[in-house]
Amino acid sequence: MILDEFGAGPVYDVDSILDSGTPCIIDAFAVWCGPCWSYHNAGTLESVYNSIGQGGTGAVMIFGVEADASEPEADMDGGGTSQGDWVTGTVYPMCNNDAIANMINLAYYPTLI
């Protein structure tokens, strides 16, 4: 699975990251989802990022992925039907991937894998 960071950020090959032995946490969310927004704002993944993620020991990679194919990527910064700005101030990579829902058999939002 390839993840492009929102904006002009880097591209991540999750399969290669996993093949290297580094586990990944993926928060699959929808920008319109109230429970997703509450979880995002709780700061749990930021804490993990700063302790064992890319901002800490680097033992795990963390990604936030907007997974609703009907939502445009631009809504991640707070436009359209979005609950708010998902990107500004978020320390881990925020990505949009319209194919992830089918790849992981997504049944509900939010989903952590």
N, CA, C and O atoms as CSV, one atom per row, in Angstrom:
chain,resi,resn,atom,element,x,y,z
A,1,MET,N,N,0.842,-1.162,0.000
A,1,MET,CA,C,0.000,0.000,0.000
A,1,MET,C,C,0.897,1.237,0.000
A,1,MET,O,O,1.839,1.335,0.786
A,2,ILE,N,N,0.594,2.162,-0.877
A,2,ILE,CA,C,1.329,3.415,-0.967
A,2,ILE,C,C,0.466,4.517,-0.351
A,2,ILE,O,O,-0.719,4.638,-0.663
A,3,LEU,N,N,1.069,5.311,0.519
A,3,LEU,CA,C,0.371,6.442,1.131
A,3,LEU,C,C,1.107,7.720,0.782
A,3,LEU,O,O,2.313,7.829,1.003
A,4,ASP,N,N,0.379,8.692,0.234
A,4,ASP,CA,C,0.928,10.017,-0.065
A,4,ASP,C,C,0.514,10.954,1.052
A,4,ASP,O,O,-0.672,11.085,1.354
A,5,GLU,N,N,1.496,11.608,1.671
A,5,GLU,CA,C,1.167,12.560,2.720
A,5,GLU,C,C,0.429,13.741,2.120
A,5,GLU,O,O,0.740,14.168,1.008
A,6,PHE,N,N,-0.551,14.276,2.850
A,6,PHE,CA,C,-1.346,15.421,2.413
A,6,PHE,C,C,-0.429,16.565,2.003
A,6,PHE,O,O,0.594,16.814,2.641
A,7,GLY,N,N,-0.801,17.253,0.941
A,7,GLY,CA,C,0.011,18.352,0.434
A,7,GLY,C,C,1.167,17.818,-0.389
A,7,GLY,O,O,1.006,16.880,-1.169
A,8,ALA,N,N,2.310,18.407,-0.215
A,8,ALA,CA,C,3.489,18.028,-1.008
A,8,ALA,C,C,4.439,17.162,-0.200
A,8,ALA,O,O,5.651,17.185,-0.415
A,9,GLY,N,N,3.882,16.399,0.730
A,9,GLY,CA,C,4.724,15.586,1.597
A,9,GLY,C,C,5.261,14.347,0.924
A,9,GLY,O,O,5.014,14.111,-0.258
A,10,PRO,N,N,6.001,13.550,1.686
A,10,PRO,CA,C,6.617,12.342,1.126
A,10,PRO,C,C,5.589,11.249,0.826
A,10,PRO,O,O,4.432,11.328,1.240
A,11,VAL,N,N,6.041,10.237,0.102
A,11,VAL,CA,C,5.254,9.056,-0.210
A,11,VAL,C,C,5.792,7.913,0.645
A,11,VAL,O,O,7.004,7.734,0.756
A,12,TYR,N,N,4.892,7.145,1.246
A,12,TYR,CA,C,5.281,6.034,2.107
A,12,TYR,C,C,4.830,4.721,1.491
A,12,TYR,O,O,3.679,4.590,1.076
A,13,ASP,N,N,5.733,3.745,1.430
A,13,ASP,CA,C,5.413,2.394,0.969
A,13,ASP,C,C,5.241,1.541,2.225
A,13,ASP,O,O,6.219,1.054,2.792
A,14,VAL,N,N,4.008,1.367,2.647
A,14,VAL,CA,C,3.720,0.675,3.896
A,14,VAL,C,C,4.207,-0.776,3.841
A,14,VAL,O,O,4.705,-1.294,4.841
A,15,ASP,N,N,4.073,-1.433,2.695
A,15,ASP,CA,C,4.552,-2.811,2.578
A,15,ASP,C,C,6.056,-2.898,2.832
A,15,ASP,O,O,6.514,-3.815,3.514
A,16,SER,N,N,6.820,-1.963,2.297
A,16,SER,CA,C,8.271,-1.949,2.530
A,16,SER,C,C,8.599,-1.669,3.988
A,16,SER,O,O,9.529,-2.250,4.546
A,17,ILE,N,N,7.832,-0.776,4.600
A,17,ILE,CA,C,8.048,-0.475,6.024
A,17,ILE,C,C,7.803,-1.730,6.855
A,17,ILE,O,O,8.596,-2.064,7.736
A,18,LEU,N,N,6.704,-2.421,6.571
A,18,LEU,CA,C,6.395,-3.654,7.297
A,18,LEU,C,C,7.435,-4.738,7.020
A,18,LEU,O,O,7.840,-5.458,7.932
A,19,ASP,N,N,7.868,-4.854,5.760
A,19,ASP,CA,C,8.890,-5.843,5.406
A,19,ASP,C,C,10.206,-5.600,6.131
A,19,ASP,O,O,10.969,-6.535,6.372
A,20,SER,N,N,10.473,-4.336,6.482
A,20,SER,CA,C,11.708,-4.017,7.205
A,20,SER,C,C,11.615,-4.385,8.684
A,20,SER,O,O,12.604,-4.300,9.412
A,21,GLY,N,N,10.422,-4.796,9.127
A,21,GLY,CA,C,10.247,-5.184,10.525
A,21,GLY,C,C,9.636,-4.108,11.396
A,21,GLY,O,O,9.462,-4.312,12.597
A,22,THR,N,N,9.306,-2.967,10.816
A,22,THR,CA,C,8.720,-1.878,11.590
A,22,THR,C,C,7.195,-1.975,11.531
A,22,THR,O,O,6.616,-1.920,10.446
A,23,PRO,N,N,6.538,-2.119,12.688
A,23,PRO,CA,C,5.076,-2.151,12.682
A,23,PRO,C,C,4.493,-0.783,12.338
A,23,PRO,O,O,5.135,0.248,12.537
A,24,CYS,N,N,3.269,-0.793,11.821
A,24,CYS,CA,C,2.565,0.440,11.458
A,24,CYS,C,C,1.212,0.494,12.148
A,24,CYS,O,O,0.530,-0.521,12.284
A,25,ILE,N,N,0.836,1.674,12.576
A,25,ILE,CA,C,-0.509,1.937,13.081
A,25,ILE,C,C,-1.167,2.851,12.068
A,25,ILE,O,O,-0.642,3.913,11.733
A,26,ILE,N,N,-2.326,2.426,11.585
A,26,ILE,CA,C,-3.084,3.232,10.627
A,26,ILE,C,C,-4.438,3.559,11.234
A,26,ILE,O,O,-5.208,2.666,11.587
A,27,ASP,N,N,-4.715,4.851,11.351
A,27,ASP,CA,C,-6.013,5.338,11.794
A,27,ASP,C,C,-6.809,5.670,10.541
A,27,ASP,O,O,-6.588,6.715,9.929
A,28,ALA,N,N,-7.738,4.791,10.148
A,28,ALA,CA,C,-8.583,5.020,8.976
A,28,ALA,C,C,-9.823,5.779,9.440
A,28,ALA,O,O,-10.605,5.278,10.249
A,29,PHE,N,N,-9.992,6.984,8.923
A,29,PHE,CA,C,-11.078,7.856,9.372
A,29,PHE,C,C,-11.782,8.482,8.182
A,29,PHE,O,O,-11.334,8.367,7.041
A,30,ALA,N,N,-12.888,9.145,8.470
A,30,ALA,CA,C,-13.588,9.962,7.476
A,30,ALA,C,C,-13.681,11.370,8.044
A,30,ALA,O,O,-13.958,11.542,9.231
A,31,VAL,N,N,-13.453,12.373,7.213
A,31,VAL,CA,C,-13.415,13.755,7.701
A,31,VAL,C,C,-14.735,14.212,8.309
A,31,VAL,O,O,-14.740,15.122,9.139
A,32,TRP,N,N,-15.850,13.609,7.922
A,32,TRP,CA,C,-17.170,13.993,8.413
A,32,TRP,C,C,-17.560,13.285,9.707
A,32,TRP,O,O,-18.579,13.620,10.311
A,33,CYS,N,N,-16.759,12.309,10.137
A,33,CYS,CA,C,-17.094,11.419,11.256
A,33,CYS,C,C,-16.811,12.072,12.612
A,33,CYS,O,O,-15.661,12.358,12.944
A,34,GLY,N,N,-17.868,12.303,13.386
A,34,GLY,CA,C,-17.726,12.903,14.716
A,34,GLY,C,C,-16.864,12.092,15.667
A,34,GLY,O,O,-15.968,12.659,16.293
A,35,PRO,N,N,-17.096,10.770,15.807
A,35,PRO,CA,C,-16.231,9.977,16.678
A,35,PRO,C,C,-14.767,9.970,16.217
A,35,PRO,O,O,-13.855,9.930,17.042
A,36,CYS,N,N,-14.550,10.008,14.912
A,36,CYS,CA,C,-13.176,10.073,14.385
A,36,CYS,C,C,-12.511,11.374,14.822
A,36,CYS,O,O,-11.353,11.380,15.239
A,37,TRP,N,N,-13.250,12.468,14.723
A,37,TRP,CA,C,-12.744,13.778,15.095
A,37,TRP,C,C,-12.417,13.828,16.588
A,37,TRP,O,O,-11.396,14.387,16.987
A,38,SER,N,N,-13.291,13.240,17.410
A,38,SER,CA,C,-13.048,13.204,18.860
A,38,SER,C,C,-11.785,12.409,19.175
A,38,SER,O,O,-10.971,12.834,19.995
A,39,TYR,N,N,-11.620,11.253,18.524
A,39,TYR,CA,C,-10.429,10.443,18.742
A,39,TYR,C,C,-9.179,11.194,18.300
A,39,TYR,O,O,-8.167,11.197,19.001
A,40,HIS,N,N,-9.255,11.829,17.134
A,40,HIS,CA,C,-8.120,12.588,16.613
A,40,HIS,C,C,-7.694,13.679,17.601
A,40,HIS,O,O,-6.502,13.872,17.840
A,41,ASN,N,N,-8.656,14.377,18.164
A,41,ASN,CA,C,-8.359,15.485,19.078
A,41,ASN,C,C,-7.965,15.038,20.484
A,41,ASN,O,O,-7.469,15.843,21.273
A,42,ALA,N,N,-8.181,13.765,20.804
A,42,ALA,CA,C,-7.804,13.261,22.126
A,42,ALA,C,C,-6.291,13.198,22.307
A,42,ALA,O,O,-5.801,13.200,23.437
A,43,GLY,N,N,-5.539,13.140,21.192
A,43,GLY,CA,C,-4.080,13.163,21.273
A,43,GLY,C,C,-3.420,11.819,21.536
A,43,GLY,O,O,-2.218,11.770,21.796
A,44,THR,N,N,-4.167,10.741,21.477
A,44,THR,CA,C,-3.600,9.418,21.757
A,44,THR,C,C,-2.484,9.066,20.781
A,44,THR,O,O,-1.407,8.641,21.200
A,45,LEU,N,N,-2.730,9.239,19.488
A,45,LEU,CA,C,-1.692,8.886,18.516
A,45,LEU,C,C,-0.505,9.841,18.580
A,45,LEU,O,O,0.617,9.444,18.266
A,46,GLU,N,N,-0.726,11.081,18.977
A,46,GLU,CA,C,0.399,11.999,19.174
A,46,GLU,C,C,1.295,11.503,20.294
A,46,GLU,O,O,2.519,11.578,20.192
A,47,SER,N,N,0.689,10.994,21.369
A,47,SER,CA,C,1.476,10.456,22.485
A,47,SER,C,C,2.297,9.258,22.047
A,47,SER,O,O,3.469,9.138,22.404
A,48,VAL,N,N,1.679,8.364,21.266
A,48,VAL,CA,C,2.396,7.197,20.762
A,48,VAL,C,C,3.517,7.649,19.828
A,48,VAL,O,O,4.634,7.136,19.898
A,49,TYR,N,N,3.216,8.606,18.958
A,49,TYR,CA,C,4.212,9.145,18.032
A,49,TYR,C,C,5.427,9.681,18.786
A,49,TYR,O,O,6.567,9.407,18.412
A,50,ASN,N,N,5.175,10.444,19.846
A,50,ASN,CA,C,6.264,11.085,20.596
A,50,ASN,C,C,7.042,10.117,21.478
A,50,ASN,O,O,8.166,10.416,21.879
A,51,SER,N,N,6.460,8.959,21.786
A,51,SER,CA,C,7.187,8.007,22.623
A,51,SER,C,C,7.854,6.910,21.785
A,51,SER,O,O,9.069,6.734,21.868
A,52,ILE,N,N,7.089,6.177,20.988
A,52,ILE,CA,C,7.676,5.070,20.220
A,52,ILE,C,C,7.531,5.234,18.706
A,52,ILE,O,O,7.977,4.378,17.942
A,53,GLY,N,N,6.917,6.315,18.281
A,53,GLY,CA,C,6.746,6.577,16.856
A,53,GLY,C,C,7.903,7.361,16.279
A,53,GLY,O,O,8.999,7.390,16.840
A,54,GLN,N,N,7.637,8.007,15.127
A,54,GLN,CA,C,8.675,8.729,14.411
A,54,GLN,C,C,9.267,9.881,15.231
A,54,GLN,O,O,10.401,10.289,14.976
A,55,GLY,N,N,8.533,10.410,16.201
A,55,GLY,CA,C,9.035,11.496,17.040
A,55,GLY,C,C,9.735,11.017,18.299
A,55,GLY,O,O,10.229,11.825,19.086
A,56,GLY,N,N,9.781,9.699,18.492
A,56,GLY,CA,C,10.434,9.107,19.665
A,56,GLY,C,C,11.488,8.111,19.237
A,56,GLY,O,O,12.461,8.469,18.574
A,57,THR,N,N,11.294,6.866,19.614
A,57,THR,CA,C,12.288,5.830,19.322
A,57,THR,C,C,12.248,5.352,17.868
A,57,THR,O,O,13.214,4.757,17.389
A,58,GLY,N,N,11.152,5.604,17.168
A,58,GLY,CA,C,11.020,5.146,15.784
A,58,GLY,C,C,10.676,3.679,15.661
A,58,GLY,O,O,10.820,3.097,14.586
A,59,ALA,N,N,10.221,3.070,16.749
A,59,ALA,CA,C,9.912,1.645,16.739
A,59,ALA,C,C,8.641,1.317,15.960
A,59,ALA,O,O,8.423,0.164,15.585
A,60,VAL,N,N,7.810,2.315,15.717
A,60,VAL,CA,C,6.544,2.106,15.012
A,60,VAL,C,C,6.278,3.314,14.116
A,60,VAL,O,O,6.666,4.435,14.447
A,61,MET,N,N,5.622,3.087,12.994
A,61,MET,CA,C,5.199,4.182,12.110
A,61,MET,C,C,3.707,4.402,12.316
A,61,MET,O,O,2.948,3.446,12.475
A,62,ILE,N,N,3.291,5.658,12.312
A,62,ILE,CA,C,1.885,6.014,12.521
A,62,ILE,C,C,1.419,6.842,11.338
A,62,ILE,O,O,2.116,7.743,10.872
A,63,PHE,N,N,0.210,6.513,10.858
A,63,PHE,CA,C,-0.394,7.242,9.748
A,63,PHE,C,C,-1.865,7.484,10.038
A,63,PHE,O,O,-2.561,6.601,10.541
A,64,GLY,N,N,-2.330,8.674,9.722
A,64,GLY,CA,C,-3.753,8.960,9.682
A,64,GLY,C,C,-4.166,8.934,8.222
A,64,GLY,O,O,-3.539,9.588,7.388
A,65,VAL,N,N,-5.226,8.180,7.900
A,65,VAL,CA,C,-5.621,8.016,6.505
A,65,VAL,C,C,-7.109,8.313,6.335
A,65,VAL,O,O,-7.956,7.610,6.887
A,66,GLU,N,N,-7.416,9.347,5.576
A,66,GLU,CA,C,-8.804,9.629,5.219
A,66,GLU,C,C,-9.209,8.558,4.221
A,66,GLU,O,O,-8.636,8.451,3.137
A,67,ALA,N,N,-10.215,7.760,4.604
A,67,ALA,CA,C,-10.526,6.542,3.862
A,67,ALA,C,C,-11.844,6.580,3.101
A,67,ALA,O,O,-12.199,5.599,2.448
A,68,ASP,N,N,-12.572,7.678,3.167
A,68,ASP,CA,C,-13.854,7.763,2.466
A,68,ASP,C,C,-13.614,8.276,1.046
A,68,ASP,O,O,-13.282,9.444,0.845
A,69,ALA,N,N,-13.785,7.392,0.071
A,69,ALA,CA,C,-13.506,7.739,-1.324
A,69,ALA,C,C,-14.414,8.847,-1.851
A,69,ALA,O,O,-14.093,9.480,-2.857
A,70,SER,N,N,-15.535,9.087,-1.190
A,70,SER,CA,C,-16.445,10.134,-1.665
A,70,SER,C,C,-16.035,11.530,-1.192
A,70,SER,O,O,-16.625,12.524,-1.616
A,71,GLU,N,N,-15.046,11.611,-0.331
A,71,GLU,CA,C,-14.580,12.898,0.185
A,71,GLU,C,C,-13.332,13.349,-0.551
A,71,GLU,O,O,-12.399,12.562,-0.714
A,72,PRO,N,N,-13.291,14.601,-1.002
A,72,PRO,CA,C,-12.072,15.093,-1.656
A,72,PRO,C,C,-10.955,15.311,-0.630
A,72,PRO,O,O,-11.210,15.663,0.522
A,73,GLU,N,N,-9.724,15.096,-1.071
A,73,GLU,CA,C,-8.570,15.275,-0.186
A,73,GLU,C,C,-8.547,16.672,0.429
A,73,GLU,O,O,-8.132,16.836,1.577
A,74,ALA,N,N,-8.982,17.664,-0.311
A,74,ALA,CA,C,-8.941,19.048,0.167
A,74,ALA,C,C,-9.735,19.245,1.456
A,74,ALA,O,O,-9.440,20.166,2.217
A,75,ASP,N,N,-10.733,18.402,1.719
A,75,ASP,CA,C,-11.538,18.544,2.929
A,75,ASP,C,C,-10.763,18.198,4.198
A,75,ASP,O,O,-11.233,18.477,5.301
A,76,MET,N,N,-9.578,17.592,4.056
A,76,MET,CA,C,-8.776,17.261,5.234
A,76,MET,C,C,-8.307,18.514,5.958
A,76,MET,O,O,-7.975,18.455,7.142
A,77,ASP,N,N,-8.275,19.645,5.263
A,77,ASP,CA,C,-7.850,20.880,5.938
A,77,ASP,C,C,-9.030,21.694,6.466
A,77,ASP,O,O,-8.879,22.875,6.779
A,78,GLY,N,N,-10.194,21.071,6.567
A,78,GLY,CA,C,-11.332,21.709,7.227
A,78,GLY,C,C,-12.438,22.181,6.326
A,78,GLY,O,O,-13.395,22.777,6.819
A,79,GLY,N,N,-12.364,21.950,5.037
A,79,GLY,CA,C,-13.406,22.410,4.129
A,79,GLY,C,C,-14.534,21.412,3.982
A,79,GLY,O,O,-14.503,20.338,4.583
A,80,GLY,N,N,-15.520,21.758,3.192
A,80,GLY,CA,C,-16.626,20.863,2.847
A,80,GLY,C,C,-17.352,20.322,4.056
A,80,GLY,O,O,-17.774,21.085,4.926
A,81,THR,N,N,-17.503,19.005,4.119
A,81,THR,CA,C,-18.237,18.354,5.203
A,81,THR,C,C,-17.343,17.975,6.381
A,81,THR,O,O,-17.779,17.254,7.278
A,82,SER,N,N,-16.110,18.449,6.389
A,82,SER,CA,C,-15.146,18.068,7.412
A,82,SER,C,C,-15.531,18.582,8.792
A,82,SER,O,O,-16.112,19.659,8.929
A,83,GLN,N,N,-15.200,17.797,9.811
A,83,GLN,CA,C,-15.392,18.199,11.205
A,83,GLN,C,C,-14.424,19.317,11.604
A,83,GLN,O,O,-14.678,20.041,12.567
A,84,GLY,N,N,-13.327,19.460,10.874
A,84,GLY,CA,C,-12.318,20.468,11.196
A,84,GLY,C,C,-11.049,20.230,10.401
A,84,GLY,O,O,-11.031,19.441,9.457
A,85,ASP,N,N,-9.993,20.918,10.791
A,85,ASP,CA,C,-8.689,20.801,10.128
A,85,ASP,C,C,-7.938,19.622,10.735
A,85,ASP,O,O,-7.469,19.694,11.871
A,86,TRP,N,N,-7.827,18.548,9.981
A,86,TRP,CA,C,-7.173,17.322,10.429
A,86,TRP,C,C,-5.656,17.411,10.321
A,86,TRP,O,O,-4.954,16.637,10.972
A,87,VAL,N,N,-5.141,18.316,9.531
A,87,VAL,CA,C,-3.732,18.319,9.162
A,87,VAL,C,C,-2.887,19.249,10.031
A,87,VAL,O,O,-1.851,18.836,10.552
A,88,THR,N,N,-3.315,20.493,10.189
A,88,THR,CA,C,-2.515,21.488,10.906
A,88,THR,C,C,-2.286,21.049,12.347
A,88,THR,O,O,-3.233,20.777,13.085
A,89,GLY,N,N,-1.033,20.983,12.731
A,89,GLY,CA,C,-0.668,20.624,14.096
A,89,GLY,C,C,-0.548,19.136,14.353
A,89,GLY,O,O,-0.119,18.732,15.434
A,90,THR,N,N,-0.916,18.314,13.387
A,90,THR,CA,C,-0.792,16.865,13.563
A,90,THR,C,C,0.652,16.461,13.276
A,90,THR,O,O,1.213,16.815,12.239
A,91,VAL,N,N,1.248,15.711,14.212
A,91,VAL,CA,C,2.676,15.399,14.105
A,91,VAL,C,C,2.967,14.189,13.218
A,91,VAL,O,O,4.058,14.096,12.655
A,92,TYR,N,N,2.031,13.271,13.082
A,92,TYR,CA,C,2.257,12.088,12.246
A,92,TYR,C,C,1.697,12.342,10.845
A,92,TYR,O,O,0.846,13.216,10.675
A,93,PRO,N,N,2.156,11.599,9.846
A,93,PRO,CA,C,1.693,11.831,8.472
A,93,PRO,C,C,0.184,11.628,8.321
A,93,PRO,O,O,-0.379,10.646,8.803
A,94,MET,N,N,-0.447,12.576,7.645
A,94,MET,CA,C,-1.873,12.506,7.322
A,94,MET,C,C,-1.991,12.291,5.826
A,94,MET,O,O,-1.429,13.049,5.037
A,95,CYS,N,N,-2.719,11.260,5.437
A,95,CYS,CA,C,-2.792,10.855,4.041
A,95,CYS,C,C,-4.242,10.692,3.607
A,95,CYS,O,O,-5.146,10.594,4.437
A,96,ASN,N,N,-4.445,10.664,2.319
A,96,ASN,CA,C,-5.746,10.362,1.737
A,96,ASN,C,C,-5.541,9.156,0.821
A,96,ASN,O,O,-4.655,9.161,-0.033
A,97,ASN,N,N,-6.363,8.129,1.004
A,97,ASN,CA,C,-6.241,6.946,0.156
A,97,ASN,C,C,-7.639,6.413,-0.112
A,97,ASN,O,O,-8.275,5.836,0.770
A,98,ASP,N,N,-8.113,6.611,-1.340
A,98,ASP,CA,C,-9.469,6.203,-1.696
A,98,ASP,C,C,-9.631,4.695,-1.809
A,98,ASP,O,O,-10.761,4.207,-1.821
A,99,ALA,N,N,-8.545,3.946,-1.891
A,99,ALA,CA,C,-8.631,2.495,-2.066
A,99,ALA,C,C,-8.513,1.721,-0.757
A,99,ALA,O,O,-8.790,0.521,-0.730
A,100,ILE,N,N,-8.109,2.381,0.330
A,100,ILE,CA,C,-7.821,1.651,1.561
A,100,ILE,C,C,-9.041,0.953,2.144
A,100,ILE,O,O,-8.907,-0.130,2.714
A,101,ALA,N,N,-10.225,1.543,2.018
A,101,ALA,CA,C,-11.427,0.938,2.595
A,101,ALA,C,C,-11.649,-0.468,2.043
A,101,ALA,O,O,-11.964,-1.389,2.797
A,102,ASN,N,N,-11.488,-0.633,0.750
A,102,ASN,CA,C,-11.643,-1.967,0.151
A,102,ASN,C,C,-10.503,-2.888,0.543
A,102,ASN,O,O,-10.721,-4.078,0.771
A,103,MET,N,N,-9.288,-2.356,0.626
A,103,MET,CA,C,-8.123,-3.186,0.942
A,103,MET,C,C,-8.199,-3.773,2.346
A,103,MET,O,O,-7.739,-4.892,2.575
A,104,ILE,N,N,-8.776,-3.026,3.289
A,104,ILE,CA,C,-8.839,-3.501,4.674
A,104,ILE,C,C,-10.239,-3.947,5.072
A,104,ILE,O,O,-10.488,-4.222,6.246
A,105,ASN,N,N,-11.161,-4.023,4.107
A,105,ASN,CA,C,-12.553,-4.398,4.391
A,105,ASN,C,C,-13.142,-3.524,5.493
A,105,ASN,O,O,-13.732,-4.023,6.452
A,106,LEU,N,N,-12.975,-2.226,5.342
A,106,LEU,CA,C,-13.419,-1.256,6.336
A,106,LEU,C,C,-14.924,-1.356,6.547
A,106,LEU,O,O,-15.698,-1.286,5.592
A,107,ALA,N,N,-15.333,-1.521,7.796
A,107,ALA,CA,C,-16.755,-1.651,8.112
A,107,ALA,C,C,-17.303,-0.423,8.830
A,107,ALA,O,O,-18.512,-0.192,8.811
A,108,TYR,N,N,-16.435,0.369,9.462
A,108,TYR,CA,C,-16.909,1.533,10.220
A,108,TYR,C,C,-15.752,2.489,10.451
A,108,TYR,O,O,-14.584,2.131,10.300
A,109,TYR,N,N,-16.101,3.697,10.816
A,109,TYR,CA,C,-15.132,4.741,11.141
A,109,TYR,C,C,-15.249,5.077,12.611
A,109,TYR,O,O,-16.363,5.073,13.135
A,110,PRO,N,N,-14.165,5.368,13.303
A,110,PRO,CA,C,-12.781,5.158,12.896
A,110,PRO,C,C,-12.413,3.672,13.026
A,110,PRO,O,O,-13.043,2.923,13.772
A,111,THR,N,N,-11.398,3.277,12.294
A,111,THR,CA,C,-10.838,1.937,12.394
A,111,THR,C,C,-9.329,2.077,12.560
A,111,THR,O,O,-8.665,2.764,11.783
A,112,LEU,N,N,-8.804,1.418,13.579
A,112,LEU,CA,C,-7.349,1.386,13.795
A,112,LEU,C,C,-6.836,0.016,13.415
A,112,LEU,O,O,-7.366,-1.006,13.852
A,113,ILE,N,N,-5.797,0.005,12.596
A,113,ILE,CA,C,-5.143,-1.253,12.244
A,113,ILE,C,C,-3.652,-1.109,12.465
A,113,ILE,O,O,-2.899,-2.054,12.231
